[in-house]
Amino acid sequence: MLLLSLPGFTLILALLFAQRADILHIKEQDAIFYANQIATQQRVEIADTQQLLGHLAANKALLTTSKQPCPQLLQHAKLLNQEFANFGLATPNGRVFCSLHPLKDPISIADRAYFLQAIRTRDFSIGEYQQDRSIHSATLNFAQPVYQDEQLQMIIFAVRQLTNWSESLSHLPLPVGTRVMIADHFAQIVAEFPYSDKSLGRAVSEDWPANLSPRATILEDESNHHHVYLRLPLHQPQSELSIYFDFPFDDALHEVNRQFGLILLAFLMAVCFLIWLGRQQLRSTLLLPLHDFSEAIGALAHGKALKLDQKNMPKELADLAAHFETMAGIRIDTEQELNRKHAELNTLINALPDDFLRLDKQANILDQHGLRVTGRRTLNDIFPTHINIRIKAALVLLQEKPTTVFEYAVKEKNQSKVYEIRIHKIAQIDEAILIMRDISKKKQQEEALNLAALTYNNSSECMVITDAQGYILDTNPAFTKVTGYAQHEVIGKTTSILSSGKYDPSFYEQLWRSLLSTGKWQGEIINKRKNGELYTEWLTIDTVYDEHGEAYRRVGIFADITDKKRKDEQLWRQSHFDELTDLPNRTSLKKQLNTLFGLTNHNFAVLLLDIDHFKDINDTLGHYYGDLLLAQIAQRLKKATESVARLTRIGGDEFVLVYDHCTDQTQAIELAEKVLSVIKAPFTLADETCYVAASIGVALAPHDGKNTEQLLKAADQAMYKAKQLGRNGFALFSSDLREQAEQRILLLKDMRQALCANQFVMYFQPIVTMQTMEITKAEALIRWQHPTKGIVSPAEFIPLAEETQLIHQLGEIAFTQAVDVLKQTQHFKNKLQLSINVSPVQFSAKHTTLLAWQGQLAKHQLTPDMLVLEITEGLMMQGEGRSQKRLTKLIQQGFAIALDDFGTGYSSLAYLKQMDTEFIKIDKRFVDGIEHNEEDLVLCETMILMAHQLGLKVIAEGIETATQHELLKQAGCDFGQGYFYSKPLPVEMFIDHLNTRNKQA
C-alpha cells in the first residue's frame, strides 16, 4: 500500500510545488502587468514631452524670434501643458536668454548634464534631479536642441516640478500597499508614491534593496514581509529615467506556505518509509537522467544544444528536460544576440571619429580605442604634461564631479589642432571613460562665424535681412546710423517704411520681377530717413534659398551715396564751368561742338577771342584786377551775344562764341564787329578804369573744320593772324593758314628727328682784326643738314625751336662743338675767342644749362673769357627778371657779352651802360649800303664812335668787299666778319684754315 501511495505523495508534493510556483508566478505577472501599465503611462508622458519640444524646435517662429521677450509660442505651450513649471531658451554656450518664469539674475545651464547631452547627441535629452535656478525648486528638466542649416541655434528646455510629478503618481490605479519611485540616471529619486518624509533627490539605494537583477524579484524585508521588486526603464536608448515598483506579497505567500507545510510533513513521513524503495529506482529513474543532464549542461557551456532522451525518463524529468532544452535554446539564441549586439557596438565605436580610454582613479589605462591612443601604455604617451595633470585631477574628483569637459590646443606636424576632452564617471565603479575628439574644424567654423558676425556688426555698409515677402527680420548698426530707425522699430515691418514716394508702383514692380526671376537686384534708389530727410543709396539685394530651392531670406546691402552724388555734381560743374566767370569751359565747348558736328548738314561758326595785352593788366594792376576784368568782360559779352551765340571761356584771356545756324561769313563778321564794339567800352575796376581791345579768329563749320579739334585750331590760327595784323580786329580763317600750320608741324617733326640723327652741325666764320687782318675770333653758326632739303637756313627753324623749347638742345650742341674747337686751337700762337648765339628763351626758361657752362669749361682747362655770348637787344629789355639775373651771373663768371644786330631794335644806351657788354655787332643791313649811301656810312661811323666812347669794341657783320673793309677800318671799327674774309666753314676746314694762317704768321 505504501509503495502504491508513494507516487501519490510524490505527485501531491510536485503539484504543491507547481501550485506554489504558479501562485508566485501569477503574483509576479500581476506585479509586472501593473508595472508595465504605469511605466507605459509614464513613457507616454515623456514621449509627449519629447514630441512637444520637437514641435517647438521645428517651428520657424522660434528661429526668427529676437532675444527678448520670450515668444508667444512658449506661452501657449505652457498653458496647454500645466505639468510643466517653466519653459525657456538658452544659447549654444548655455546662457538662458528666455524664461517664462521671471529671472532675478542671469543664469547659465552650461554645467547641466541634460544641456550637454542635448548638444552632444543633437537630440532630446532628460536631466537629473536638480534644484532649478529659474523657479528655485526641485525639478527634472528636459532639453531639445534647435538647429538651422545644420548649425546649432539654441536649446529649448522644459522644467517639471517634482512635487507635481509625485502628485500625479497618486492618481494611478495601484494595488494597496504598492510603492512607486521614479529615479534619474544617477539613481536619485525624482518622484514617489506614497509620499515619504524623506526628501526627493535621495539615492534609490536608501529605499531599495541592492544588487537586484533587472527582472522581478521577491525578497523578504527586515519585518519579514515579502515584496515583489521590479525596475523598468522609462526612456530608450539613453535610459535616463527608471521606475521602481514594490508590490506586497505576504497574503498569497502565507497560504501557499501553510498548505505546503502540511503536505511536506506528510511527505517527509512517507519518504522515510519509502527511502529504501527509492534507492532501487534511483539509478534508473534519476542517476541516468542526471548524467544526461550533466552532458547536456557541458555541451551548453560550449555553446551547443544536446538532445535529451525523454522517453526513458520519468514524466517530471522529461518535463524538466523539455524545459531545459527550451532554456538551452533561449540561452544560445540570447548569446548569439549578445554577440551580434557586441559586434554592432564595436562597429559603432569604430565608426566614430573619437578616441576612447577607460581609466581607473590612478589614471591607469584599462582599455583603449582609436588611432591616437591605440598602443599607448600611459597618459604621458598621449597627452602633453599639463593636460596629463589636468586629467589626473579630474579622476581624483570623480565622486564630486562625475563629468569634466575641457579643450586644449597642440601643434602637430606644423598644424594647429584643438582637442576636446570629456571625462565621464562609470556608474557604481571607480572608473571613468575619457573621450578625445578632434574639434579643429569646428573651431575654425566658429571663428568664421565670429568673423562673419564681426563683419556684420561693424560694417560701414547698411545691411538688412528680410523674409521672402520683404518683412524685416534683422538690421546691423550701420542701418540705424544711416536711416535713423532703431532695430526694434523696423523688425516685423516691410522695407516700404523707407519709401521716399519718389517712384511710382511700376518701379517696385520691376524690382520684384527681377528678384523673383533672378534673385538679385542692384541699383541707385532714393529713400527717406526717419526724420523725413531724403537720401540716395546704392542698393544690392540678394536672395537666399532653402534646400527646396524656395526663397528663404533676402539680404539687402546699401551705402549712403548722398554726399558722393553731391560731390559728383560739384565736380561735374567744376569740370564743365569756369569758376571765375561761371561760363561753360573748354570741356563743355567740346561737347557742344561734338553735338553740332553730329547733326546732318548743319552750319555754324566759332569766334575765338583773345584780349590784347592782357598780361599788362596783371603785371601793372595785379591778378585781382585781372580777374575782375575777365568777369566783367564775360558778363558784357554774354549779355550782348546770348540771343545768337553761346559764350565759353576756354582759359586765361580766351573766350569762344559758338554762333549756331551761321550760314555765311557775313553773319560771322557782323557778330565779330559787334563783339569788338562791346569790348571797346571802358571797364571800371574798383577805382581803376581800363580800356582793352581784342583779337578775334573766325572759323566756319563744316568748311573750315570737319571736327571739333580742326575747327578750334582753325579759329586759333585766324586769331593769331588778327594779332599779326595789328590786333584790335578780327581775321577769317583761310586755307593758307592751315598750310602754314601743317608746314610748321612737318618742320617740327623733321627737327626732332634731326636732333636724334645728329643732322645739326656747327660752321665757324672767322672774325679778323681790321688793322692786321689776323683771325682772333670766330662765330659759331649752327646749320641743319637735311637729308632731302639740304642745308636749311637758321631763319626757318630757330623761331620754331625757340617756341617749342628745342632751342636748349641746339644751344648745347653749339656750346659742345665750340668747346671742342677751343681745345683743338689751344696750341696756336694767337689765342682764339669763339662767339656763340644764345637765345632769349635759354635765359628765360625755368630750367636752363647756361649757368653750368663754366663748370664744363673748367673740366677741359678752359676759361669763360674764351667764349663770347651773343645776345639780342630784346633780352636787354627784360629788366630785372629771371633772364637779367642769369645774364648778370654769366658776366660775373667771366663770359664776354656781345650785343648782336645792334641798331635794328630799341638800341637803349641806358642798357648798354648798365650791362657789362664788351662788344656790339653792327648789322649787315647797315654795312651793305656804306659804299653807295652816305647816310649808312654816317650811321656806322656814329655807332662806332658811340661804342668807343662807352668803352665797347665794334664788330661789323656782312663785309663782302675791300671798299667796305677800308671804309669801316677808317671809321675805327675794331673787328670785321663777312665773306670778304671767309665764308662759314665746317669744323675740319676751319681748323685747317687756322693752321694755314698760323703757319704763314
C-alpha positions, 0 to 999 in steps of 0.5 A: 500500500505504501509503495502504491501511495508513494507516487501519490505523495510524490505527485501531491508534493510536485503539484504543491510545488507547481501550485506554489510556483504558479501562485508566485508566478501569477503574483509576479505577472500581476506585479509586472502587468501593473508595472508595465501599465504605469511605466507605459503611462509614464513613457507616454508622458515623456514621449509627449514631452519629447514630441512637444519640444520637437514641435517647438524646435521645428517651428520657424517662429522660434528661429526668427524670434529676437532675444527678448521677450520670450515668444508667444509660442512658449506661452501657449505651450505652457498653458496647454501643458500645466505639468510643466513649471517653466519653459525657456531658451538658452544659447549654444554656450548655455546662457538662458536668454528666455524664461517664462518664469521671471529671472532675478539674475542671469543664469547659465545651464552650461554645467547641466548634464541634460544641456550637454547631452542635448548638444552632444547627441543633437537630440532630446535629452532628460536631466537629473534631479536638480534644484532649478535656478529659474523657479528655485525648486526641485525639478527634472528638466528636459532639453531639445536642441534647435538647429538651422542649416545644420548649425546649432541655434539654441536649446529649448528646455522644459522644467517639471516640478517634482512635487507635481510629478509625485502628485500625479503618481497618486492618481494611478490605479495601484494595488494597496500597499504598492510603492512607486519611485521614479529615479534619474540616471544617477539613481536619485529619486525624482518622484514617489508614491506614497509620499515619504518624509524623506526628501526627493533627490535621495539615492534609490539605494536608501529605499531599495534593496541592492544588487537586484537583477533587472527582472522581478524579484521577491525578497523578504524585508527586515519585518519579514514581509515579502515584496515583489521588486521590479525596475523598468526603464522609462526612456530608450536608448539613453535610459535616463529615467527608471521606475521602481515598483514594490508590490506586497506579497505576504497574503498569497505567500502565507497560504501557499506556505501553510498548505505546503507545510502540511503536505511536506510533513506528510511527505517527509513521513512517507519518504522515510518509509519509502527511502529504501524503495527509492534507492532501487529506482534511483539509478534508473529513474534519476542517476541516468537522467542526471548524467544526461543532464550533466552532458547536456549542461557541458555541451551548453557551456560550449555553446551547443544544444544536446538532445535529451532522451525523454522517453526513458525518463520519468514524466517530471524529468522529461518535463524538466528536460523539455524545459531545459532544452527550451532554456538551452535554446533561449540561452544560445539564441540570447548569446548569439544576440549578445554577440551580434549586439557586441559586434554592432557596438564595436562597429559603432565605436569604430565608426566614430571619429573619437578616441576612447580610454577607460581609466581607473582613479590612478589614471591607469589605462584599462582599455583603449580605442582609436588611432591616437591612443591605440598602443599607448601604455600611459597618459604621458604617451598621449597627452602633453604634461599639463593636460596629463595633470589636468586629467589626473585631477579630474579622476581624483574628483570623480565622486564630486564631479562625475563629468569634466569637459575641457579643450586644449590646443597642440601643434602637430606636424606644423598644424594647429589642432584643438582637442576636446576632452570629456571625462565621464564617471562609470556608474557604481565603479571607480572608473571613468571613460575619457573621450578625445575628439578632434574639434579643429574644424569646428573651431575654425567654423566658429571663428568664421562665424565670429568673423562673419558676425564681426563683419556684420556688426561693424560694417560701414555698409547698411545691411538688412535681412528680410523674409521672402515677402520683404518683412524685416527680420534683422538690421546691423548698426550701420542701418540705424546710423544711416536711416535713423530707425532703431532695430526694434522699430523696423523688425516685423515691418516691410522695407516700404517704411523707407519709401521716399514716394519718389517712384511710382508702383511700376518701379517696385514692380520691376524690382520684384520681377527681377528678384523673383526671376533672378534673385538679385537686384542692384541699383541707385534708389532714393529713400527717406530717413526717419526724420523725413530727410531724403537720401540716395543709396546704392542698393544690392539685394540678394536672395537666399534659398532653402534646400527646396530651392524656395526663397528663404531670406533676402539680404539687402546691402546699401551705402549712403551715396548722398554726399558722393552724388553731391560731390559728383555734381560739384565736380561735374560743374567744376569740370564743365564751368569756369569758376571765375566767370561761371561760363561753360569751359573748354570741356563743355565747348567740346561737347557742344561742338561734338553735338553740332558736328553730329547733326546732318548738314548743319552750319555754324561758326566759332569766334575765338577771342583773345584780349590784347595785352592782357598780361599788362593788366596783371603785371601793372594792376595785379591778378585781382584786377585781372580777374575782375576784368575777365568777369566783367568782360564775360558778363558784357559779352554774354549779355550782348551775344546770348540771343545768337551765340553761346559764350565759353571761356576756354582759359586765361584771356580766351573766350569762344562764341559758338554762333549756331545756324551761321550760314555765311561769313557775313553773319560771322563778321557782323557778330565779330564787329559787334563783339569788338564794339562791346569790348571797346567800352571802358571797364571800371575796376574798383577805382581803376578804369581800363580800356582793352581791345581784342583779337578775334579768329573766325572759323566756319563749320563744316568748311573750315573744320570737319571736327571739333579739334580742326575747327578750334585750331582753325579759329586759333590760327585766324586769331593769331593772324588778327594779332599779326595784323595789328590786333584790335580786329578780327581775321577769317580763317583761310586755307593758307593758314592751315598750310602754314600750320601743317608746314610748321608741324612737318618742320617740327617733326623733321627737327626732332628727328634731326636732333636724334640723327645728329643732322645739326652741325656747327660752321665757324666764320672767322672774325679778323682784326681790321688793322692786321687782318689776323683771325682772333675770333670766330662765330659759331653758326649752327646749320641743319643738314637735311637729308632731302632739303639740304642745308636749311637756313637758321631763319626757318627753324630757330623761331620754331625751336625757340617756341617749342623749347628745342632751342636748349638742345641746339644751344648745347650742341653749339656750346659742345662743338665750340668747346671742342674747337677751343681745345683743338686751337689751344696750341696756336700762337694767337689765342682764339675767342669763339662767339656763340648765339644764345637765345632769349628763351635759354635765359628765360626758361625755368630750367636752363644749362647756361649757368653750368657752362663754366663748370664744363669749361673748367673740366677741359682747362678752359676759361669763360673769357674764351667764349663770347655770348651773343645776345639780342637787344630784346633780352636787354629789355627784360629788366630785372627778371629771371633772364637779367639775373642769369645774364648778370651771373654769366658776366660775373663768371667771366663770359664776354657779352656781345650785343648782336644786330645792334641798331635794328631794335630799341638800341637803349644806351641806358642798357648798354651802360648798365650791362657789362657788354664788351662788344656790339655787332653792327648789322649787315643791313647797315654795312651793305649800303656804306659804299653807295649811301652816305647816310649808312656810312654816317650811321656806322661811323656814329655807332662806332664812335658811340661804342668807343666812347662807352668803352665797347669794341665794334664788330661789323657783320656782312663785309663782302668787299675791300671798299667796305673793309677800308671804309669801316677800318677808317671809321675805327671799327675794331673787328670785321666778319663777312665773306670778304674774309671767309665764308662759314666753314665746317669744323675740319676746314676751319681748323685747317684754315687756322693752321694755314694762317698760323703757319704763314704768321 
